[in-house]
């Protein structure tokens, strides 16, 4: 019984983190709502649309397939940051 209880607790914690924090920038729902944005996106819009994690994955794959000599400035910057394992751009 203890194992099932632990697994359920871990699953609940994972769900809570995924629901209440932005994977990309790390801001929590509470911190975002404390900003009191009147006309900005809701936290859910921020997490699911503004910082949609799949857009970052797709951009990374795009950079992997593109000839580096054809990068624009942003692509060069991001490629360099990723190559150096510097995630500060997020």
Backbone torsions as a table, in degrees:
resi	resn	phi	psi	omega
1	UNK	NA	-37.9	-178.5
2	UNK	-62.6	-37.9	-179.7
3	UNK	-63.4	-44.9	179.2
4	UNK	-64.7	-37.3	178.5
5	UNK	-65.5	-42.4	178.1
6	UNK	-64.7	-43.6	179.0
7	UNK	-62.5	-41.1	178.4
8	UNK	-64.7	-41.7	179.5
9	UNK	-64.3	-43.6	178.6
10	UNK	-64.1	-40.8	178.3
11	UNK	-64.0	-40.0	178.1
12	UNK	-64.6	-41.9	178.6
13	UNK	-63.5	-42.6	177.7
14	UNK	-61.2	-45.5	179.5
15	UNK	-62.2	-40.7	179.8
16	UNK	-63.1	-43.7	179.3
17	UNK	-64.7	-45.9	-178.8
18	UNK	-65.7	-31.3	-178.7
19	UNK	-82.9	-33.8	-170.1
20	UNK	-114.7	16.5	173.4
21	UNK	-147.5	151.0	179.1
22	UNK	-86.5	122.5	-178.5
23	UNK	-62.9	-34.3	-174.6
24	UNK	-78.2	-52.8	-174.8
25	UNK	-102.8	-13.8	175.5
26	UNK	84.6	-1.4	179.9
27	UNK	-68.2	142.5	179.0
28	UNK	-91.2	161.1	177.9
29	UNK	-57.9	-44.0	-177.9
30	UNK	-62.8	-44.9	179.6
31	UNK	-64.9	-40.0	179.8
32	UNK	-64.8	-44.8	-179.5
33	UNK	-69.1	-28.3	176.0
34	UNK	-65.8	-21.2	177.7
35	UNK	-65.4	-25.0	176.4
36	UNK	66.1	37.9	179.4
37	UNK	-66.7	123.4	-178.9
38	UNK	-83.5	-40.1	-173.1
39	UNK	-119.0	7.2	179.9
40	UNK	-87.6	179.5	178.3
41	UNK	-68.4	152.6	173.9
42	UNK	-70.5	169.3	178.7
43	UNK	-60.5	-42.2	-179.8
44	UNK	-62.0	-39.0	176.5
45	UNK	-66.3	-40.8	177.6
46	UNK	-58.8	-50.0	-176.7
47	UNK	-68.7	-42.5	-171.7
48	UNK	-91.3	-24.5	-176.4
49	UNK	-116.1	-54.7	-176.9
50	UNK	-65.8	-46.3	179.8
51	UNK	-113.1	45.4	177.6
52	UNK	-62.0	115.0	-174.7
53	UNK	-58.9	-32.0	-178.9
54	UNK	-67.0	-31.2	176.0
55	UNK	-61.9	-36.6	178.1
56	UNK	-70.0	-39.1	177.5
57	UNK	-63.7	-47.0	-179.5
58	UNK	-62.5	-39.9	179.0
59	UNK	-65.1	-41.0	177.1
60	UNK	-60.1	-47.0	179.2
61	UNK	-64.1	-38.1	176.5
62	UNK	-58.9	-45.0	179.4
63	UNK	-65.0	-35.1	179.9
64	UNK	-65.2	-31.7	-176.5
65	UNK	-90.9	-21.3	-175.9
66	UNK	-82.6	144.9	176.2
67	UNK	-66.5	121.4	-177.8
68	UNK	-57.8	-24.6	178.3
69	UNK	-72.2	-11.2	179.8
70	UNK	-105.4	6.9	178.4
71	UNK	-64.5	145.4	168.3
72	UNK	-88.4	-175.3	-175.9
73	UNK	-60.2	-45.8	-179.0
74	UNK	-65.3	-43.2	-179.8
75	UNK	-63.4	-40.1	177.5
76	UNK	-63.2	-44.5	-179.7
77	UNK	-61.4	-49.6	-178.2
78	UNK	-64.4	-42.5	179.2
79	UNK	-60.6	-43.3	178.5
80	UNK	-63.4	-44.9	179.5
81	UNK	-60.1	-45.5	-179.2
82	UNK	-67.3	-40.3	179.2
83	UNK	-61.4	-35.6	178.8
84	UNK	-85.2	4.5	-178.5
85	UNK	57.1	33.7	177.7
86	UNK	-99.5	107.7	-177.2
87	UNK	-94.0	16.6	179.0
88	UNK	-61.7	-21.8	-179.8
89	UNK	-67.7	-19.8	179.2
90	UNK	-82.3	NA	NA
